[in-house]
Amino acid sequence: MALSGISRVRRQLPTSPWLFAAPGLLVTGAFVLYPFLSTLVNAFTDRRTLIPGQFVGLANFRELLQDDMFWTGLRNSTLYVLGVVPPLVVLPLLLALLVQKNIPGITFFRSAFYTPVVASIVVVGLIWVWLLDDRGLVNSLLEAVGAGRVGFLSDQWLLLLSAMAVTVWKGLGYYMIIYLAALGNVPRELHEAAAVDGAGAVRRFMTVTVPAVRSTMVLVGALSSVAAFKVFSEVYLLAGPSGGPAGEDTTLVMLVQRTGTGLTGRVGYASAISVVVFVVTVVLMLLVLRADRKEES
């Protein structure tokens, strides 16, 4: 009896892992794989919201090349990556070094730095709109000290910079936690040996800390690059659905949302833009990984 029970269990083992993985696979297939394949197929059709559409080949991509708004979105998304990634690679590391020390009250600062991460992006956006509006707190303070009002949300470039500041402010705590985990694996003996050799704090940071967490910096750079290129909420909340003055602050993801939604939404054209966003993000990841491997070699 016992032997027959063991053999029955052994016969069931090969299928058991798939039974445990089935719920996750179904969710991934329904909400990740199917939408991805559907978007890829729709990119080559003229589908609209209520119209299935027909195959049009590369017509949507040829139209992209002649669409000024697409180039505006590509420019803004690229500038967003260039403006957001360097601060999100460096500043969270400095914060992690500060909160790594066990001093009285440090738990409060760790929680304070991490609070924006768990805060709703809608709430964060409304707070920053209240601060930076023409009649907001910042402009009221500037006017009180005799300076003129600044169009943080009405000037094309200031609005984009303001959205970048929101992204950096909200992402500092998240990447700080990643750096804290990496700093915990740096041997203390390396810092002690460098201190014995007469290295100061800055030199120890450049010769010990940075090389030890370089792989983590690459990871943060890759994650923040992809997130920055796909930015939507920050610019949408600060600039509004129109994308700022004359739509000059529109990003690619905002263009996808604007083009592909509504009863007359051009789903096929929006899918083509989505494919471009996907390709660019993959290229960004590959460039970061290639630069990391080249530096290692």
Salt bridges, closest charged atoms under 4 A:
GLU63 OE1 - ARG266 NH2 2.91
GLU143 OE1 - ARG149 NH2 2.67
GLU248 OE1 - ARG75 NH2 3.37
ASP292 OD1 - ARG214 NH1 2.70
GLU296 OE2 - ARG214 NH2 3.58
